[in-house]
C-alpha cells in the first residue's frame, strides 16, 4: 500500500513544492530500497517513481511507533504535530486544510488492537440474575468496530454451535458474502442496484473524504451463532434475509439480458503451440477456466465475461509465466486475454446473454 501511494506523493510534492515537503521514511537500508525498485515487477509495470527516501531510520520509529503502513505524521511550520493518520488522508483537500491553518475535524486514528480476540463473540450473554444460559443462538448486525480489522471466519464454539462472523464489511461486501455458494461469489459486477436513493451508502464516491472516514460510517459487522444442524445454504439464505431487514433492502436473484464477452470453444488445432511449448518445458502457470474468468471479471468489473455452458469450467488455461504478475495485478490488456484464450483453444467475442444478478432495491 505504501508503494501504491508513491505516484500520489510524487504528484502532491510537485504541486506543493513551495508550501510543503513530503518525506518518505523507512527502517530498511538504502541497498534494500534500491534493490526493491530495481527488481520488483510490480514497480516496473506501474512505472512508479522513486521519491527521496530516508532510509535506515531508527529515530522516527522511536518517536512515532506504528503498527501499520502507510502511517502519516503531519507537522506544521511551527514544528507542532497536528495530526497522525493513515494513508487515506493523503489528498489535496487534507493538505490544504493543514496549509490554511484549519483545525482538521478528522476522526482519531484507531490502530489495530493487537490483543483483540476474533474467537470471542461480538455479543456476550449477560447474567441478569437467572444465570448464563447454556446455549444462545442468534444473528446480529453491528456498526463499525474501531481498532478491528476486516476479518471473516467460522468457528465451532463447542457450547453454542457454529459461529459465523464478518467484521467491518461494506453493505455490498456483506451481500457478496451471501453468494459464497453460487457462481457469483466475489463478482461485484454481478450485484445490480436499482431504486437507490443515496449511492454514497454503497460506494466511496467523494474522493476528498478519506476512505478511513467513509469506512467508519458505512461498514458493518455481522455475526450468527447457529445450531450445528444448520447447513451453509440455510445460513447464507438467512444472512441475506437479515441484511434485507436491517438495511431496508429487497434482494432477489434475477435473470437479465446483458451485453457481455462470451467465451466459446475453438477447434483443437489452435492449442498446438501451447502443447509444443509445454513439451519443451517452457515456464507456464495454470488456472482452471472458471477461475480464469472470475479473475477477468474481478479485474475488469465494467466488462462482464462468461463462458458457454457446454464448456467444462474445470478445464485448465495455461499462460506463459512471464504474464503471471501482470495477470494478478490488473495489467493484462484485452488483447492479451484474447491471446491466452486463443492459444488454449477458446474464442471470446461480444454477445448478449441472459445472466443471473443479485438485485438490490431500497424499500
C-alpha positions in Angstrom: 0.0 0.0 0.0 3.0 2.3 0.6 4.3 1.7 -2.9 0.8 2.3 -4.4 0.8 5.7 -2.7 4.1 6.8 -4.4 2.5 8.3 -7.5 0.2 10.4 -5.3 3.1 11.5 -3.2 5.1 12.4 -6.3 2.2 14.4 -7.7 1.5 16.3 -4.5 5.1 17.1 -3.8 5.5 18.7 -7.3 2.2 20.7 -6.9 3.0 21.9 -3.4 6.8 22.2 -3.7 6.9 25.7 -2.3 4.4 25.1 0.6 5.1 21.6 1.9 7.7 18.8 2.0 6.7 15.2 2.0 9.4 12.8 3.3 9.1 9.0 3.0 10.8 7.2 5.8 11.7 3.6 6.3 13.8 1.5 8.6 15.0 -0.5 5.6 18.5 0.1 4.3 19.3 2.1 1.2 20.5 -1.0 -0.6 17.2 -2.8 0.2 15.1 0.0 -1.2 17.3 0.4 -4.3 17.0 -3.4 -4.9 13.3 -3.3 -4.4 12.9 -0.6 -7.1 15.3 -2.3 -9.5 13.8 -5.8 -9.3 10.1 -5.6 -8.3 8.0 -6.4 -11.4 5.0 -4.5 -9.9 7.0 -1.3 -9.8 8.2 -1.8 -13.3 4.7 -2.4 -14.6 3.2 0.6 -12.9 6.3 2.9 -13.6 6.2 4.1 -10.0 8.6 7.0 -9.3 11.3 6.6 -6.6 10.9 9.5 -4.3 13.7 10.9 -2.0 13.5 8.4 0.9 15.1 8.5 4.3 16.5 5.0 4.9 17.9 3.2 7.9 15.6 5.1 10.3 15.6 4.4 14.0 14.8 7.9 15.4 11.4 8.5 13.8 10.3 4.9 14.6 11.1 5.5 18.2 9.2 8.8 18.4 6.2 7.6 16.3 5.8 3.8 16.9 3.3 2.4 14.4 1.5 -0.9 13.8 0.6 -0.3 10.1 1.7 1.5 7.0 1.3 4.0 5.4 1.5 6.0 8.6 1.4 9.8 8.2 2.7 12.3 10.7 1.5 15.9 9.9 3.9 18.6 11.2 3.1 22.3 10.8 5.5 25.2 10.2 5.7 25.7 13.9 7.1 22.2 14.2 3.9 21.1 16.0 2.5 17.7 15.3 -1.0 18.5 14.0 -2.3 15.0 13.1 -1.3 11.4 12.8 -3.3 9.5 10.2 -3.3 6.5 7.9 -2.5 6.9 4.1 -6.1 7.5 3.0 -5.8 11.2 4.2 -3.0 12.0 1.7 -5.2 14.1 -0.5 -5.2 17.7 -1.8 -8.1 18.6 0.5 -6.4 17.3 3.6 -3.1 19.1 2.7 -4.9 22.4 2.0 -6.6 22.2 5.5 -3.2 22.0 7.2 -1.7 24.7 5.0 -4.6 27.0 5.6 -4.2 26.7 9.4 -7.5 25.0 9.8 -8.1 22.6 12.7 -9.0 19.4 10.8 -12.1 17.7 12.0 -10.5 14.3 11.3 -11.5 11.1 13.1 -9.0 10.0 15.7 -6.5 7.3 14.5 -7.6 3.9 15.7 -4.6 1.5 15.5 -5.5 -2.2 15.3 -5.9 -3.8 18.7 -3.2 -6.4 18.9 -4.9 -8.3 21.7 -8.4 -8.3 20.1 -9.7 -11.9 20.1 -11.6 -12.9 17.0 -12.6 -16.1 18.8 -14.8 -14.1 21.2 -18.5 -13.4 20.4 -19.3 -9.8 19.3 -22.2 -10.0 21.7 -21.6 -11.7 25.1 -24.6 -13.2 27.0 -25.2 -11.3 30.3 -26.2 -12.7 33.7 -29.5 -10.9 34.6 -29.9 -12.9 37.8 -31.0 -16.2 36.3 -27.5 -17.3 35.4 -25.9 -17.5 32.0 -27.9 -19.7 29.5 -26.1 -22.9 28.4 -26.9 -22.2 24.7 -27.5 -19.0 22.8 -28.4 -18.9 19.1 -28.7 -15.5 17.4 -27.7 -13.3 14.5 -26.8 -9.7 14.8 -25.5 -6.7 12.8 -23.4 -4.0 14.5 -21.8 -0.8 13.3 -18.1 -0.5 12.5 -15.8 -1.9 15.2 -12.9 0.5 15.9 -9.4 -0.9 16.1 -10.5 -4.2 14.5 -9.5 -5.3 11.0 -11.6 -6.6 8.1 -11.9 -10.3 9.1 -14.1 -13.3 8.4 -14.3 -16.7 9.9 -16.3 -19.8 11.0 -15.7 -21.2 14.5 -17.0 -24.2 16.4 -18.0 -22.6 19.7 -18.4 -26.1 21.3 -21.1 -25.0 23.8 -23.1 -22.9 21.4 -22.7 -24.3 17.9 -21.2 -22.8 14.8 -20.3 -19.1 14.8 -20.1 -17.2 11.5 -18.6 -13.7 11.7 -17.6 -10.9 9.4 -16.1 -7.7 10.7 -16.0 -4.2 9.0 -17.6 -5.0 5.6 -19.5 -2.6 3.4 -23.1 -3.3 2.6 -22.2 -4.7 -0.9 -19.4 -6.7 0.7 -21.9 -8.4 3.1 -24.3 -9.2 0.3 -21.4 -10.5 -1.7 -20.6 -13.0 1.2 -24.1 -14.4 0.8 -23.2 -15.5 -2.7 -20.4 -17.8 -1.5 -22.2 -21.0 -2.6 -23.0 -19.5 -6.0 -21.0 -18.8 -9.2 -21.5 -15.1 -8.4 -19.2 -15.1 -5.4 -16.5 -12.4 -5.4 -18.0 -10.8 -8.5 -19.1 -7.3 -7.5 -20.3 -6.7 -11.1 -23.0 -9.3 -10.6 -24.7 -7.2 -7.9 -27.2 -4.8 -9.5 -28.6 -1.8 -7.7 -31.9 -0.2 -8.6 -34.2 2.4 -7.0 -31.3 3.6 -4.7 -31.7 6.9 -3.0 -28.1 7.5 -1.8 -25.4 5.7 -3.7 -22.7 7.0 -1.3 -24.1 4.5 1.2 -22.7 1.8 -1.0 -19.7 3.4 -2.7 -16.9 5.7 -1.6 -17.6 8.4 -4.1 -16.2 11.6 -2.5 -12.5 11.2 -3.1 -11.8 14.2 -0.8 -13.4 12.2 2.1 -10.6 9.8 3.3 -11.6 6.2 2.9 -11.0 5.6 6.6 -13.8 8.0 7.5 -16.2 6.6 4.9 -15.4 3.1 6.3 -16.3 4.0 9.8 -19.8 5.3 8.8 -20.6 2.7 6.1 -19.1 -0.6 7.2 -20.8 -3.1 9.5 -20.2 -6.4 11.3 -22.3 -9.5 11.0 -22.4 -12.4 13.4 -24.5 -15.5 13.7 -24.3 -18.4 16.2 -26.4 -21.3 14.9 -27.0 -25.0 15.7 -24.6 -27.4 14.0 -27.5 -28.8 12.0 -27.8 -25.6 10.1 -26.5 -26.1 6.5 -24.3 -23.4 4.8 -27.1 -22.9 2.3 -29.5 -22.1 5.1 -27.0 -19.8 6.8 -26.3 -17.7 3.7 -30.0 -17.5 2.9 -30.7 -16.4 6.4 -27.9 -13.9 6.4 -29.3 -12.3 3.2 -32.7 -12.1 4.9 -31.1 -10.4 7.9 -29.4 -7.9 5.7 -32.6 -7.1 3.9 -34.4 -6.3 7.2 -31.5 -4.3 8.7 -30.8 -2.1 5.7 -34.3 -1.8 4.4 -33.5 -3.6 1.1 -35.3 -6.1 -1.0 -32.9 -8.6 -2.6 -33.6 -11.1 -5.3 -31.8 -13.3 -7.9 -32.9 -12.2 -11.4 -32.1 -13.1 -15.0 -31.2 -10.0 -17.1 -30.4 -9.7 -20.8 -26.8 -8.3 -20.6 -24.1 -7.2 -23.1 -21.0 -9.3 -22.3 -17.9 -11.0 -23.5 -18.7 -14.7 -24.4 -16.2 -17.5 -24.5 -16.7 -20.4 -26.9 -14.7 -23.4 -27.9 -12.4 -23.3 -31.0 -11.0 -26.2 -33.0 -8.3 -28.4 -31.4 -5.7 -27.2 -33.9 -5.5 -23.9 -32.0 -3.8 -25.5 -29.0 -0.8 -27.0 -30.9 1.6 -24.1 -29.9 1.0 -24.4 -26.2 1.3 -28.1 -26.3 4.6 -27.8 -28.1 5.9 -25.2 -25.6 4.8 -27.4 -22.6 6.7 -30.3 -24.2 9.8 -28.1 -24.3 9.4 -27.3 -20.6 8.8 -23.6 -21.0 7.5 -21.9 -17.9 3.7 -21.7 -17.7 1.2 -21.1 -14.9 -2.3 -22.5 -15.0 -5.8 -21.6 -13.9 -9.0 -23.6 -14.4 -11.3 -21.8 -16.8 -13.9 -21.0 -14.2 -11.3 -19.1 -12.0 -9.6 -17.5 -15.0 -13.0 -15.9 -16.0 -13.6 -15.0 -12.3 -10.2 -13.1 -12.3 -11.1 -11.4 -15.6 -14.4 -10.2 -14.0 -12.7 -9.0 -10.8 -10.0 -7.1 -12.7 -12.4 -5.7 -15.3 -15.7 -5.1 -13.4 -17.1 -2.9 -16.2 -16.9 -5.7 -18.7 -18.8 -8.9 -17.8 -17.3 -12.2 -19.2 -19.0 -15.6 -19.2 -18.3 -18.9 -20.9 -20.6 -21.2 -22.9 -22.5 -23.7 -20.7 -21.2 -26.6 -22.9 -17.6 -25.8 -21.7 -16.3 -27.6 -18.6 -15.1 -24.8 -16.2 -12.6 -27.2 -14.7 -10.5 -27.3 -17.9 -7.1 -25.7 -17.4 -5.9 -22.5 -19.0 -2.2 -22.2 -19.5 -0.3 -19.0 -19.8 3.4 -18.0 -20.1 4.9 -17.5 -16.6 6.1 -14.0 -17.8 2.5 -12.8 -17.6 1.8 -14.1 -14.1 2.4 -10.8 -12.3 0.6 -8.7 -14.9 -2.4 -11.1 -14.7 -2.6 -10.8 -10.9 -2.1 -7.0 -10.9 -4.7 -5.9 -13.4 -2.1 -5.5 -16.1 -3.4 -7.7 -18.9 -4.9 -5.9 -21.9 -8.0 -7.2 -23.7 -5.7 -8.4 -26.5 -3.6 -10.4 -24.1 -6.7 -12.1 -22.5 -7.8 -13.0 -26.0 -4.4 -14.3 -27.0 -4.2 -16.6 -23.9 -7.7 -17.9 -24.6 -7.0 -18.5 -28.3 -3.8 -20.4 -27.5 -5.8 -22.6 -25.3 -8.5 -23.4 -27.9 -11.1 -20.8 -27.0 -12.6 -17.7 -28.7 -14.0 -14.6 -26.9 -16.5 -12.2 -28.6 -19.2 -9.7 -27.8 -22.6 -11.1 -27.2 -25.9 -10.6 -25.4 -26.8 -13.3 -22.9 -29.2 -13.9 -20.0 -27.2 -13.6 -16.9 -28.0 -14.0 -13.2 -27.7 -11.0 -10.9 -28.3 -10.3 -7.3 -30.6 -7.3 -7.5 -30.9 -4.9 -4.5 -33.6 -2.2 -4.3 -34.4 0.0 -1.3 -37.8 -0.3 0.2 
